[in-house]
Amino acid sequence: MVNSYHPYQVENLNNTIVHAVPCINMSNNNDYILAWGDNFQAVAAGKKTAAQAVKDAAAEWEKITDRAGRDKQIAALQGQLPSWPTITDTPTIKSM
């Protein structure tokens, strides 16, 4: 793979790979995304406050989780943990 890229790109690719989080794959995943997206759009359209949208999205997520089976959803997430990054970065602020 390294030979497919310019040398200056390799370090960036390595950093991206070790920090990348794979997509979550579980039942009703799209329902969670739509619930969040619909509420986010309501904020952008001025129909809800951000606080209300988060509260509403959380309530919808609870319903989705109950419908899908809370124990099944937890098991699905726990099964994917080994593929998630374990690196923790300490942010720094660089003065200009």
N, C-alpha and C positions, 0 to 999 in steps of 0.2 A: 504494500500500500504506500509506503514512504516514497518509493520511486515514482509514484503517480502524481506527486505534488512538488511544488518548488520547495527548497529547503526552508525558506522563511515561513512557510505555512505549517510545517510539521508540528512545531511547538504549540501553535494555536489549536490544531486538530487534537493533539494529545490532551490539552486542557479541556477542550469541549467534551471529549469522550469521558473523562473521569468525573466531570460535573453533570453530565446529561442524566436526566431522569426519564425512564421509559414511560410510555403511555400506560395509564392504569387500565387494566383489562378485567372487568367484572360485569356481572349482570346489571342491566339497567344503566350502564355507564352513560349512555347518550341522554337519558332522562335527567341525570345530575347536571350534565353540561347545559341542557336546554333550560333547566330551572334557573341556573346561575345566569345564563345569557339573557333570558327574558327579564330577570330582575335588574341586571346591569343596564339593559336597554331602557327600562322604565326610569332609571336614574338619569341616563343621558337625555331622555325626552322630557325630563322635568316632572314626571308623574309620581315619583317617589323620592324620598330622601335616601341617601346611602345607608343610613342606619336601618330604615324600614326595609329596604331591599335585602340587606344581609339577614335581617330577622325573617323575612318571608322566604328567602332562599333556604335558610336553615330549616324552617318548618317543612318546606317541600322535600328537602333531602331526608328528613326524618321519616316522612311518609313513604318515600321511595325505598328507603332502607328497610322499613317494616314490611313493605309489600314484597320486596325481593328476598327477605329473610336476613335479619341482622347477623345471625351467626354465620351464615353463608358469605355475607359481604366481608365480615371480619376475617374469615378464613382465606378468602380470595386475596385480600390486601396483604395479610401476613405471608402468604405464599409467594408474593412478589417482592417482599422486602430484600431478599438477597441480591436482586438485580438493581437496586437503587444505590446511588453513590453514598459513600461514607465520609467523603472529604468535607471538612468544615473550614471555610475561609474566614479570616479576620479582615474585615474591610478596613481600608486605610483611605484617608483623605489627603490628596496631594494638592499642595498649594500651587497656584499658577504664577 
